[in-house]
């Protein structure tokens, strides 16, 4: 994904076959893992259920990152905090 030309969007399919379009916000490395943060492309700021989606890169297939949800609550909390700190640092610049 290149940010040279604006926002990047991906379409993911959940386990039930539902498609979701997400806007890529940021990518971080933490330990030996790579995590990507997204917002739903159809974000409605009035909807309290919408928020950042964080997925872990678990491999590559044909040049495309394979992503998975994070099931460990403490891992998810730690990565979320890192994304938020990075976002706050970027706003200060």
Gaussian input, Z-matrix of N, CA and C with variables (Angstrom, degrees):
# hf/3-21g

backbone

0 1
 N
 C     1     B1
 C     2     B2     1     A1
 N     3     B3     2     A2     1     D1
 C     4     B4     3     A3     2     D2
 C     5     B5     4     A4     3     D3
 N     6     B6     5     A5     4     D4
 C     7     B7     6     A6     5     D5
 C     8     B8     7     A7     6     D6
 N     9     B9     8     A8     7     D7
 C    10    B10     9     A9     8     D8
 C    11    B11    10    A10     9     D9
 N    12    B12    11    A11    10    D10
 C    13    B13    12    A12    11    D11
 C    14    B14    13    A13    12    D12
 N    15    B15    14    A14    13    D13
 C    16    B16    15    A15    14    D14
 C    17    B17    16    A16    15    D15
 N    18    B18    17    A17    16    D16
 C    19    B19    18    A18    17    D17
 C    20    B20    19    A19    18    D18
 N    21    B21    20    A20    19    D19
 C    22    B22    21    A21    20    D20
 C    23    B23    22    A22    21    D21
 N    24    B24    23    A23    22    D22
 C    25    B25    24    A24    23    D23
 C    26    B26    25    A25    24    D24
 N    27    B27    26    A26    25    D25
 C    28    B28    27    A27    26    D26
 C    29    B29    28    A28    27    D27
 N    30    B30    29    A29    28    D28
 C    31    B31    30    A30    29    D29
 C    32    B32    31    A31    30    D30
 N    33    B33    32    A32    31    D31
 C    34    B34    33    A33    32    D32
 C    35    B35    34    A34    33    D33
 N    36    B36    35    A35    34    D34
 C    37    B37    36    A36    35    D35
 C    38    B38    37    A37    36    D36
 N    39    B39    38    A38    37    D37
 C    40    B40    39    A39    38    D38
 C    41    B41    40    A40    39    D39
 N    42    B42    41    A41    40    D40
 C    43    B43    42    A42    41    D41
 C    44    B44    43    A43    42    D42
 N    45    B45    44    A44    43    D43
 C    46    B46    45    A45    44    D44
 C    47    B47    46    A46    45    D45
 N    48    B48    47    A47    46    D46
 C    49    B49    48    A48    47    D47
 C    50    B50    49    A49    48    D48
 N    51    B51    50    A50    49    D49
 C    52    B52    51    A51    50    D50
 C    53    B53    52    A52    51    D51
 N    54    B54    53    A53    52    D52
 C    55    B55    54    A54    53    D53
 C    56    B56    55    A55    54    D54
 N    57    B57    56    A56    55    D55
 C    58    B58    57    A57    56    D56
 C    59    B59    58    A58    57    D57
 N    60    B60    59    A59    58    D58
 C    61    B61    60    A60    59    D59
 C    62    B62    61    A61    60    D60
 N    63    B63    62    A62    61    D61
 C    64    B64    63    A63    62    D62
 C    65    B65    64    A64    63    D63
 N    66    B66    65    A65    64    D64
 C    67    B67    66    A66    65    D65
 C    68    B68    67    A67    66    D66
 N    69    B69    68    A68    67    D67
 C    70    B70    69    A69    68    D68
 C    71    B71    70    A70    69    D69
 N    72    B72    71    A71    70    D70
 C    73    B73    72    A72    71    D71
 C    74    B74    73    A73    72    D72
 N    75    B75    74    A74    73    D73
 C    76    B76    75    A75    74    D74
 C    77    B77    76    A76    75    D75
 N    78    B78    77    A77    76    D76
 C    79    B79    78    A78    77    D77
 C    80    B80    79    A79    78    D78
 N    81    B81    80    A80    79    D79
 C    82    B82    81    A81    80    D80
 C    83    B83    82    A82    81    D81
 N    84    B84    83    A83    82    D82
 C    85    B85    84    A84    83    D83
 C    86    B86    85    A85    84    D84
 N    87    B87    86    A86    85    D85
 C    88    B88    87    A87    86    D86
 C    89    B89    88    A88    87    D87
 N    90    B90    89    A89    88    D88
 C    91    B91    90    A90    89    D89
 C    92    B92    91    A91    90    D90
 N    93    B93    92    A92    91    D91
 C    94    B94    93    A93    92    D92
 C    95    B95    94    A94    93    D93
 N    96    B96    95    A95    94    D94
 C    97    B97    96    A96    95    D95
 C    98    B98    97    A97    96    D96
 N    99    B99    98    A98    97    D97
 C   100   B100    99    A99    98    D98
 C   101   B101   100   A100    99    D99
 N   102   B102   101   A101   100   D100
 C   103   B103   102   A102   101   D101
 C   104   B104   103   A103   102   D102
 N   105   B105   104   A104   103   D103
 C   106   B106   105   A105   104   D104
 C   107   B107   106   A106   105   D105
 N   108   B108   107   A107   106   D106
 C   109   B109   108   A108   107   D107
 C   110   B110   109   A109   108   D108
 N   111   B111   110   A110   109   D109
 C   112   B112   111   A111   110   D110
 C   113   B113   112   A112   111   D111
 N   114   B114   113   A113   112   D112
 C   115   B115   114   A114   113   D113
 C   116   B116   115   A115   114   D114
 N   117   B117   116   A116   115   D115
 C   118   B118   117   A117   116   D116
 C   119   B119   118   A118   117   D117
 N   120   B120   119   A119   118   D118
 C   121   B121   120   A120   119   D119
 C   122   B122   121   A121   120   D120
 N   123   B123   122   A122   121   D121
 C   124   B124   123   A123   122   D122
 C   125   B125   124   A124   123   D123
 N   126   B126   125   A125   124   D124
 C   127   B127   126   A126   125   D125
 C   128   B128   127   A127   126   D126
 N   129   B129   128   A128   127   D127
 C   130   B130   129   A129   128   D128
 C   131   B131   130   A130   129   D129
 N   132   B132   131   A131   130   D130
 C   133   B133   132   A132   131   D131
 C   134   B134   133   A133   132   D132
 N   135   B135   134   A134   133   D133
 C   136   B136   135   A135   134   D134
 C   137   B137   136   A136   135   D135
 N   138   B138   137   A137   136   D136
 C   139   B139   138   A138   137   D137
 C   140   B140   139   A139   138   D138
 N   141   B141   140   A140   139   D139
 C   142   B142   141   A141   140   D140
 C   143   B143   142   A142   141   D141
 N   144   B144   143   A143   142   D142
 C   145   B145   144   A144   143   D143
 C   146   B146   145   A145   144   D144
 N   147   B147   146   A146   145   D145
 C   148   B148   147   A147   146   D146
 C   149   B149   148   A148   147   D147
 N   150   B150   149   A149   148   D148
 C   151   B151   150   A150   149   D149
 C   152   B152   151   A151   150   D150
 N   153   B153   152   A152   151   D151
 C   154   B154   153   A153   152   D152
 C   155   B155   154   A154   153   D153
 N   156   B156   155   A155   154   D154
 C   157   B157   156   A156   155   D155
 C   158   B158   157   A157   156   D156
 N   159   B159   158   A158   157   D157
 C   160   B160   159   A159   158   D158
 C   161   B161   160   A160   159   D159
 N   162   B162   161   A161   160   D160
 C   163   B163   162   A162   161   D161
 C   164   B164   163   A163   162   D162
 N   165   B165   164   A164   163   D163
 C   166   B166   165   A165   164   D164
 C   167   B167   166   A166   165   D165
 N   168   B168   167   A167   166   D166
 C   169   B169   168   A168   167   D167
 C   170   B170   169   A169   168   D168
 N   171   B171   170   A170   169   D169
 C   172   B172   171   A171   170   D170
 C   173   B173   172   A172   171   D171
 N   174   B174   173   A173   172   D172
 C   175   B175   174   A174   173   D173
 C   176   B176   175   A175   174   D174
 N   177   B177   176   A176   175   D175
 C   178   B178   177   A177   176   D176
 C   179   B179   178   A178   177   D177
 N   180   B180   179   A179   178   D178
 C   181   B181   180   A180   179   D179
 C   182   B182   181   A181   180   D180
 N   183   B183   182   A182   181   D181
 C   184   B184   183   A183   182   D182
 C   185   B185   184   A184   183   D183
 N   186   B186   185   A185   184   D184
 C   187   B187   186   A186   185   D185
 C   188   B188   187   A187   186   D186
 N   189   B189   188   A188   187   D187
 C   190   B190   189   A189   188   D188
 C   191   B191   190   A190   189   D189
 N   192   B192   191   A191   190   D190
 C   193   B193   192   A192   191   D191
 C   194   B194   193   A193   192   D192
 N   195   B195   194   A194   193   D193
 C   196   B196   195   A195   194   D194
 C   197   B197   196   A196   195   D195
 N   198   B198   197   A197   196   D196
 C   199   B199   198   A198   197   D197
 C   200   B200   199   A199   198   D198
 N   201   B201   200   A200   199   D199
 C   202   B202   201   A201   200   D200
 C   203   B203   202   A202   201   D201
 N   204   B204   203   A203   202   D202
 C   205   B205   204   A204   203   D203
 C   206   B206   205   A205   204   D204
 N   207   B207   206   A206   205   D205
 C   208   B208   207   A207   206   D206
 C   209   B209   208   A208   207   D207
 N   210   B210   209   A209   208   D208
 C   211   B211   210   A210   209   D209
 C   212   B212   211   A211   210   D210
 N   213   B213   212   A212   211   D211
 C   214   B214   213   A213   212   D212
 C   215   B215   214   A214   213   D213
 N   216   B216   215   A215   214   D214
 C   217   B217   216   A216   215   D215
 C   218   B218   217   A217   216   D216
 N   219   B219   218   A218   217   D217
 C   220   B220   219   A219   218   D218
 C   221   B221   220   A220   219   D219
 N   222   B222   221   A221   220   D220
 C   223   B223   222   A222   221   D221
 C   224   B224   223   A223   222   D222
 N   225   B225   224   A224   223   D223
 C   226   B226   225   A225   224   D224
 C   227   B227   226   A226   225   D225
 N   228   B228   227   A227   226   D226
 C   229   B229   228   A228   227   D227
 C   230   B230   229   A229   228   D228
 N   231   B231   230   A230   229   D229
 C   232   B232   231   A231   230   D230
 C   233   B233   232   A232   231   D231
 N   234   B234   233   A233   232   D232
 C   235   B235   234   A234   233   D233
 C   236   B236   235   A235   234   D234
 N   237   B237   236   A236   235   D235
 C   238   B238   237   A237   236   D236
 C   239   B239   238   A238   237   D237
 N   240   B240   239   A239   238   D238
 C   241   B241   240   A240   239   D239
 C   242   B242   241   A241   240   D240
 N   243   B243   242   A242   241   D241
 C   244   B244   243   A243   242   D242
 C   245   B245   244   A244   243   D243
 N   246   B246   245   A245   244   D244
 C   247   B247   246   A246   245   D245
 C   248   B248   247   A247   246   D246
 N   249   B249   248   A248   247   D247
 C   250   B250   249   A249   248   D248
 C   251   B251   250   A250   249   D249
 N   252   B252   251   A251   250   D250
 C   253   B253   252   A252   251   D251
 C   254   B254   253   A253   252   D252
 N   255   B255   254   A254   253   D253
 C   256   B256   255   A255   254   D254
 C   257   B257   256   A256   255   D255
 N   258   B258   257   A257   256   D256
 C   259   B259   258   A258   257   D257
 C   260   B260   259   A259   258   D258
 N   261   B261   260   A260   259   D259
 C   262   B262   261   A261   260   D260
 C   263   B263   262   A262   261   D261
 N   264   B264   263   A263   262   D262
 C   265   B265   264   A264   263   D263
 C   266   B266   265   A265   264   D264
 N   267   B267   266   A266   265   D265
 C   268   B268   267   A267   266   D266
 C   269   B269   268   A268   267   D267
 N   270   B270   269   A269   268   D268
 C   271   B271   270   A270   269   D269
 C   272   B272   271   A271   270   D270
 N   273   B273   272   A272   271   D271
 C   274   B274   273   A273   272   D272
 C   275   B275   274   A274   273   D273
 N   276   B276   275   A275   274   D274
 C   277   B277   276   A276   275   D275
 C   278   B278   277   A277   276   D276

   B1=1.4444
   B2=1.5188
   B3=1.2794
   B4=1.4533
   B5=1.5126
   B6=1.3325
   B7=1.4522
   B8=1.5222
   B9=1.3464
   B10=1.4525
   B11=1.5223
   B12=1.3027
   B13=1.4514
   B14=1.5226
   B15=1.3188
   B16=1.4496
   B17=1.5159
   B18=1.3034
   B19=1.4589
   B20=1.5253
   B21=1.3272
   B22=1.4529
   B23=1.5126
   B24=1.3227
   B25=1.4479
   B26=1.5175
   B27=1.3323
   B28=1.4537
   B29=1.5194
   B30=1.3133
   B31=1.4578
   B32=1.5147
   B33=1.3335
   B34=1.4587
   B35=1.5161
   B36=1.3136
   B37=1.4638
   B38=1.5114
   B39=1.3408
   B40=1.4645
   B41=1.5270
   B42=1.3291
   B43=1.4648
   B44=1.5271
   B45=1.3337
   B46=1.4614
   B47=1.5278
   B48=1.3481
   B49=1.4569
   B50=1.5154
   B51=1.3324
   B52=1.4609
   B53=1.5239
   B54=1.3392
   B55=1.4581
   B56=1.5254
   B57=1.3445
   B58=1.4529
   B59=1.5215
   B60=1.3271
   B61=1.4606
   B62=1.5224
   B63=1.3311
   B64=1.4595
   B65=1.5181
   B66=1.3307
   B67=1.4530
   B68=1.5251
   B69=1.3244
   B70=1.4573
   B71=1.5248
   B72=1.3251
   B73=1.4615
   B74=1.5181
   B75=1.3409
   B76=1.4548
   B77=1.5241
   B78=1.3229
   B79=1.4594
   B80=1.5209
   B81=1.3297
   B82=1.4603
   B83=1.5288
   B84=1.3214
   B85=1.4568
   B86=1.5160
   B87=1.3193
   B88=1.4616
   B89=1.5176
   B90=1.3224
   B91=1.4611
   B92=1.5171
   B93=1.3077
   B94=1.4600
   B95=1.5218
   B96=1.3184
   B97=1.4592
   B98=1.5224
   B99=1.3336
   B100=1.4620
   B101=1.5287
   B102=1.3330
   B103=1.4513
   B104=1.5277
   B105=1.3314
   B106=1.4576
   B107=1.5255
   B108=1.3382
   B109=1.4633
   B110=1.5267
   B111=1.3275
   B112=1.4594
   B113=1.5201
   B114=1.3303
   B115=1.4567
   B116=1.5186
   B117=1.3426
   B118=1.4610
   B119=1.5281
   B120=1.3288
   B121=1.4616
   B122=1.5253
   B123=1.3157
   B124=1.4638
   B125=1.5303
   B126=1.3198
   B127=1.4611
   B128=1.5192
   B129=1.3069
   B130=1.4622
   B131=1.5227
   B132=1.3220
   B133=1.4625
   B134=1.5236
   B135=1.3261
   B136=1.4593
   B137=1.5265
   B138=1.3180
   B139=1.4560
   B140=1.5206
   B141=1.3203
   B142=1.4604
   B143=1.5258
   B144=1.3479
   B145=1.4621
   B146=1.5276
   B147=1.3246
   B148=1.4628
   B149=1.5105
   B150=1.2893
   B151=1.4493
   B152=1.5067
   B153=1.3041
   B154=1.4507
   B155=1.5271
   B156=1.3192
   B157=1.4619
   B158=1.5247
   B159=1.3194
   B160=1.4599
   B161=1.5181
   B162=1.3295
   B163=1.4558
   B164=1.5161
   B165=1.3198
   B166=1.4631
   B167=1.5303
   B168=1.3354
   B169=1.4545
   B170=1.5288
   B171=1.3354
   B172=1.4618
   B173=1.5252
   B174=1.3157
   B175=1.4582
   B176=1.5114
   B177=1.3209
   B178=1.4557
   B179=1.5180
   B180=1.3337
   B181=1.4562
   B182=1.5246
   B183=1.3128
   B184=1.4572
   B185=1.5159
   B186=1.3263
   B187=1.4542
   B188=1.5088
   B189=1.3194
   B190=1.4666
   B191=1.5217
   B192=1.3342
   B193=1.4597
   B194=1.5162
   B195=1.3238
   B196=1.4571
   B197=1.5252
   B198=1.3216
   B199=1.4570
   B200=1.5176
   B201=1.3338
   B202=1.4618
   B203=1.5191
   B204=1.3121
   B205=1.4610
   B206=1.5241
   B207=1.3220
   B208=1.4598
   B209=1.5174
   B210=1.3287
   B211=1.4600
   B212=1.5183
   B213=1.3202
   B214=1.4598
   B215=1.5253
   B216=1.3194
   B217=1.4657
   B218=1.5319
   B219=1.3261
   B220=1.4636
   B221=1.5245
   B222=1.3288
   B223=1.4697
   B224=1.5320
   B225=1.3232
   B226=1.4607
   B227=1.5257
   B228=1.3261
   B229=1.4681
   B230=1.5267
   B231=1.3356
   B232=1.4562
   B233=1.5246
   B234=1.3251
   B235=1.4643
   B236=1.5333
   B237=1.3229
   B238=1.4669
   B239=1.5318
   B240=1.3206
   B241=1.4674
   B242=1.5317
   B243=1.3216
   B244=1.4649
   B245=1.5299
   B246=1.3304
   B247=1.4649
   B248=1.5281
   B249=1.3210
   B250=1.4634
   B251=1.5285
   B252=1.3324
   B253=1.4625
   B254=1.5228
   B255=1.3073
   B256=1.4584
   B257=1.5252
   B258=1.3180
   B259=1.4665
   B260=1.5252
   B261=1.3315
   B262=1.4661
   B263=1.5240
   B264=1.3475
   B265=1.4698
   B266=1.5190
   B267=1.3329
   B268=1.4679
   B269=1.5176
   B270=1.3385
   B271=1.4587
   B272=1.5206
   B273=1.3276
   B274=1.4615
   B275=1.5224
   B276=1.3316
   B277=1.4758
   B278=1.5110
   A1=109.58
   A2=115.80
   A3=120.46
   A4=110.13
   A5=115.21
   A6=119.40
   A7=111.17
   A8=117.20
   A9=121.28
   A10=112.21
   A11=117.83
   A12=121.83
   A13=112.74
   A14=118.84
   A15=121.95
   A16=111.80
   A17=114.90
   A18=121.45
   A19=111.88
   A20=114.64
   A21=122.43
   A22=108.79
   A23=115.80
   A24=121.28
   A25=108.88
   A26=115.42
   A27=121.00
   A28=107.91
   A29=115.32
   A30=121.14
   A31=107.18
   A32=116.25
   A33=120.43
   A34=108.36
   A35=115.25
   A36=121.71
   A37=107.12
   A38=115.94
   A39=118.83
   A40=110.44
   A41=115.70
   A42=121.78
   A43=112.81
   A44=117.16
   A45=121.09
   A46=112.33
   A47=116.45
   A48=120.67
   A49=115.06
   A50=118.12
   A51=121.42
   A52=110.06
   A53=116.79
   A54=121.34
   A55=110.44
   A56=114.98
   A57=121.66
   A58=108.31
   A59=116.20
   A60=119.94
   A61=107.77
   A62=115.28
   A63=121.87
   A64=110.10
   A65=115.34
   A66=122.10
   A67=108.51
   A68=117.03
   A69=122.32
   A70=109.83
   A71=116.27
   A72=122.22
   A73=112.78
   A74=115.69
   A75=119.34
   A76=109.43
   A77=114.97
   A78=122.63
   A79=107.72
   A80=116.45
   A81=120.13
   A82=109.35
   A83=113.96
   A84=121.52
   A85=107.20
   A86=115.47
   A87=121.08
   A88=106.45
   A89=115.57
   A90=119.24
   A91=108.15
   A92=116.28
   A93=121.57
   A94=112.25
   A95=117.81
   A96=121.95
   A97=111.64
   A98=115.85
   A99=122.67
   A100=107.28
   A101=115.49
   A102=122.05
   A103=109.00
   A104=115.66
   A105=121.03
   A106=108.83
   A107=115.28
   A108=121.35
   A109=108.73
   A110=115.61
   A111=122.98
   A112=110.17
   A113=115.57
   A114=123.22
   A115=107.48
   A116=117.82
   A117=118.86
   A118=109.63
   A119=116.73
   A120=121.33
   A121=111.34
   A122=116.54
   A123=120.16
   A124=111.03
   A125=115.53
   A126=122.23
   A127=111.52
   A128=115.27
   A129=122.87
   A130=105.54
   A131=116.18
   A132=120.55
   A133=113.30
   A134=117.47
   A135=120.60
   A136=112.23
   A137=117.44
   A138=121.80
   A139=109.26
   A140=117.28
   A141=122.27
   A142=113.12
   A143=118.53
   A144=121.73
   A145=113.05
   A146=116.88
   A147=119.78
   A148=110.57
   A149=115.66
   A150=120.59
   A151=109.82
   A152=115.22
   A153=121.06
   A154=109.85
   A155=115.06
   A156=122.53
   A157=106.79
   A158=117.05
   A159=121.81
   A160=108.29
   A161=115.27
   A162=121.62
   A163=109.79
   A164=116.24
   A165=122.84
   A166=108.40
   A167=116.25
   A168=121.08
   A169=106.92
   A170=116.74
   A171=120.70
   A172=112.77
   A173=116.76
   A174=120.31
   A175=110.32
   A176=113.85
   A177=120.67
   A178=108.53
   A179=115.93
   A180=121.16
   A181=107.64
   A182=116.44
   A183=120.40
   A184=113.57
   A185=117.33
   A186=121.14
   A187=114.42
   A188=118.11
   A189=122.91
   A190=109.83
   A191=116.62
   A192=120.49
   A193=110.03
   A194=115.96
   A195=121.77
   A196=106.37
   A197=116.83
   A198=122.44
   A199=110.64
   A200=115.10
   A201=120.96
   A202=108.72
   A203=114.89
   A204=119.22
   A205=109.29
   A206=115.31
   A207=121.98
   A208=107.61
   A209=116.49
   A210=121.03
   A211=113.57
   A212=117.24
   A213=122.26
   A214=108.93
   A215=116.99
   A216=122.64
   A217=112.31
   A218=118.02
   A219=119.70
   A220=111.07
   A221=117.39
   A222=120.92
   A223=109.86
   A224=116.65
   A225=121.34
   A226=110.94
   A227=117.57
   A228=121.32
   A229=111.14
   A230=116.89
   A231=121.60
   A232=111.02
   A233=117.25
   A234=121.28
   A235=110.20
   A236=117.13
   A237=120.75
   A238=110.21
   A239=116.34
   A240=120.60
   A241=110.42
   A242=117.16
   A243=120.66
   A244=111.39
   A245=116.99
   A246=120.09
   A247=110.84
   A248=116.71
   A249=120.20
   A250=110.88
   A251=117.94
   A252=120.88
   A253=110.94
   A254=116.51
   A255=120.43
   A256=110.33
   A257=117.06
   A258=121.41
   A259=110.50
   A260=116.97
   A261=120.84
   A262=110.20
   A263=117.21
   A264=120.62
   A265=111.15
   A266=117.07
   A267=121.16
   A268=111.84
   A269=117.61
   A270=121.15
   A271=111.82
   A272=116.73
   A273=120.78
   A274=112.61
   A275=116.70
   A276=121.33
   A277=112.38
   D1=128.36
   D2=-179.87
   D3=-111.22
   D4=134.76
   D5=178.98
   D6=-98.23
   D7=9.68
   D8=-179.13
   D9=-64.71
   D10=-26.85
   D11=-173.68
   D12=-117.77
   D13=27.54
   D14=178.43
   D15=103.79
   D16=-158.97
   D17=-175.28
   D18=-68.80
   D19=148.74
   D20=174.38
   D21=-108.27
   D22=137.83
   D23=179.07
   D24=-122.82
   D25=144.48
   D26=174.76
   D27=-130.29
   D28=158.07
   D29=173.03
   D30=-114.45
   D31=127.23
   D32=176.79
   D33=-114.79
   D34=155.09
   D35=178.08
   D36=-121.92
   D37=124.34
   D38=-179.34
   D39=-80.02
   D40=-179.51
   D41=-176.66
   D42=-62.86
   D43=-19.75
   D44=-178.32
   D45=-99.12
   D46=6.77
   D47=177.39
   D48=86.28
   D49=6.42
   D50=178.21
   D51=-79.92
   D52=135.45
   D53=179.06
   D54=-97.47
   D55=140.50
   D56=178.07
   D57=-134.52
   D58=134.94
   D59=175.43
   D60=-98.82
   D61=130.79
   D62=-177.69
   D63=-124.33
   D64=145.78
   D65=175.36
   D66=-99.32
   D67=125.49
   D68=-179.29
   D69=-73.36
   D70=126.21
   D71=178.85
   D72=-99.25
   D73=-47.06
   D74=-171.50
   D75=-165.60
   D76=160.23
   D77=175.12
   D78=-132.86
   D79=135.23
   D80=176.56
   D81=-132.63
   D82=155.37
   D83=170.70
   D84=-106.67
   D85=135.61
   D86=178.88
   D87=-140.49
   D88=113.94
   D89=-173.92
   D90=66.34
   D91=-130.36
   D92=178.40
   D93=-96.91
   D94=8.32
   D95=-174.50
   D96=-110.11
   D97=156.20
   D98=175.66
   D99=-119.53
   D100=133.32
   D101=-178.04
   D102=-125.08
   D103=146.82
   D104=178.80
   D105=-126.07
   D106=138.20
   D107=179.15
   D108=-108.46
   D109=139.81
   D110=-177.77
   D111=-136.66
   D112=160.73
   D113=166.66
   D114=-121.43
   D115=145.10
   D116=175.17
   D117=-59.25
   D118=135.69
   D119=-177.92
   D120=-64.82
   D121=-28.14
   D122=-179.70
   D123=-97.57
   D124=35.65
   D125=-176.63
   D126=-55.97
   D127=125.94
   D128=173.62
   D129=-114.58
   D130=108.91
   D131=-174.17
   D132=-61.60
   D133=-16.71
   D134=178.83
   D135=-84.09
   D136=-12.63
   D137=-178.62
   D138=-88.71
   D139=116.22
   D140=-176.58
   D141=-70.20
   D142=-16.34
   D143=-177.31
   D144=-80.52
   D145=-14.20
   D146=-179.01
   D147=-82.83
   D148=143.11
   D149=176.95
   D150=-166.82
   D151=-175.90
   D152=179.89
   D153=-66.29
   D154=139.17
   D155=175.53
   D156=-108.77
   D157=124.21
   D158=179.08
   D159=-114.15
   D160=126.20
   D161=179.02
   D162=-124.92
   D163=150.55
   D164=179.47
   D165=-99.27
   D166=136.82
   D167=173.81
   D168=-78.00
   D169=120.03
   D170=-175.46
   D171=-113.81
   D172=4.48
   D173=178.60
   D174=161.19
   D175=-168.79
   D176=-179.49
   D177=-140.82
   D178=142.26
   D179=179.36
   D180=-138.92
   D181=111.63
   D182=179.15
   D183=61.29
   D184=34.84
   D185=179.88
   D186=84.29
   D187=-1.63
   D188=179.30
   D189=-105.16
   D190=137.29
   D191=175.76
   D192=-66.78
   D193=136.15
   D194=172.46
   D195=-96.09
   D196=127.25
   D197=-174.40
   D198=-115.00
   D199=150.12
   D200=177.82
   D201=-141.60
   D202=152.93
   D203=175.51
   D204=-72.60
   D205=161.28
   D206=-179.33
   D207=-101.88
   D208=116.99
   D209=-176.39
   D210=-89.54
   D211=-21.28
   D212=-179.14
   D213=-83.27
   D214=114.57
   D215=-175.58
   D216=-60.99
   D217=-40.29
   D218=-179.63
   D219=-69.44
   D220=-37.46
   D221=176.06
   D222=-63.11
   D223=-45.22
   D224=179.61
   D225=-61.99
   D226=-44.85
   D227=179.07
   D228=-61.11
   D229=-43.38
   D230=-179.59
   D231=-63.40
   D232=-45.73
   D233=-178.97
   D234=-67.79
   D235=-40.22
   D236=177.79
   D237=-59.12
   D238=-44.62
   D239=179.86
   D240=-61.88
   D241=-40.49
   D242=178.71
   D243=-64.12
   D244=-41.56
   D245=176.82
   D246=-62.85
   D247=-41.86
   D248=-178.15
   D249=-67.39
   D250=-41.33
   D251=177.03
   D252=-62.42
   D253=-40.61
   D254=178.83
   D255=-65.97
   D256=-40.09
   D257=178.00
   D258=-62.45
   D259=-42.81
   D260=179.73
   D261=-65.72
   D262=-39.16
   D263=177.16
   D264=-62.54
   D265=-39.69
   D266=-179.98
   D267=-67.62
   D268=-33.06
   D269=179.27
   D270=-70.97
   D271=-28.19
   D272=-179.84
   D273=-75.73
   D274=-23.71
   D275=-178.40
   D276=-73.41

